[in-house]
């Protein structure tokens, strides 16, 4: 099959969503398909590190329809870039379809107007099958955004109409599967394809170990998503017993205020010499950063976002074979068991999270076995080769 994936995520270095796209694409290619990723708007800050507007990453073709990955410095020009990228993406789709005959178009964009236009354009202009892929509840729903916040009926009408125009939907959790079944009234096929990880990427034989002992987190520094304030407060308790350990926090966020809140919290807890905010890491640096840690942390609180989604970073954590302390939120307990292949804490509880972390540190041999058992879950359940086969079979059946 010739498959085109439309997204708004940085490529090839980016967020967890980028890693999912890469693993999906890689798995589909290994099964004999051709995959092209089209990024329909700029993703990089003006003046940031060098990035290419098109290329081939590990066999995956990608291109920015706006012809540049960089946002302009000026707001009016940013709006023009959005429009240009959107229109150009339709032109690129037309050209690809003319040259190769696209079989399936996958839309991985959480913006209703984009989804609707791409779906209708694919079906009625290009005459191609089109699939929507979802890893969280719709943005307007979980953020309660304007105008849907003030006109709830508008949200219900738009979401039902937009998603029913697709030939199929791929979701990452059972909660999302039930959600889309409800709003589409079971009129289109919906397939469950779990979070994916490239386990081999984390099997490093030449790790540059140093004498520094640290606990690690990587991901979005937004407060509401992963409960970093809970993690820092828990570390503050653990620090009293294990002052030789540092906490390294990797990642970034567009919300500068959240980072300021976290740094203020670190200062208030007198942890400045123990906590490092190391910023965003490129994709190739992540395996070494995680593998060098002693324990990996994820203190995600209870929320609609957590209920509908599943953290991609958790798959990466598991692939290292290191012990993990994570909250039992959403569908995480469906795949991990406390004291068997991870340490599961109560969501939102500093006491529970710190106790699990202390237990892991107090029992290194047990923690080692927990980590190895977690890696088996990554290999058997979340392996990109397993999940990509499920996706490929679903796409083939649509044709």
ABEGO torsion letter per residue (X at the ends): XBBBBBBABBOABBBAAAAAAAAAAAAAAAAGBBBBBBBABBABBBGBBBBBABEBBGGBBBBBAAGBABBBABAAAAAAAAAAAAAAAAAAAAAAAAAAGBABBBBBBBBAAAAAAAAAAAAAAAGBBBBBBBABBBAAAAAGBOAAAABAAAAAAAAAAAAAABABBBBABAAAAAAAAAAAGGABBBBBBBBBBBAAAABBABBBBBABBBBBBBEBABAAAAGAAAAAAAAAAAAAABAABBBBBBEBBABAAAAAAAAAAAAAAGAAAABBBAEBBBAAAAAAAAAABABBBBABBBBAAAAABBBAAAAAAAAAGBBBBBBBBEAAAAABBBGAABBBBBBGBAAAAAAAAAAAAABAAAAAAAAAAAAAAAAAAABAAAAAAAAAAAAAAAX
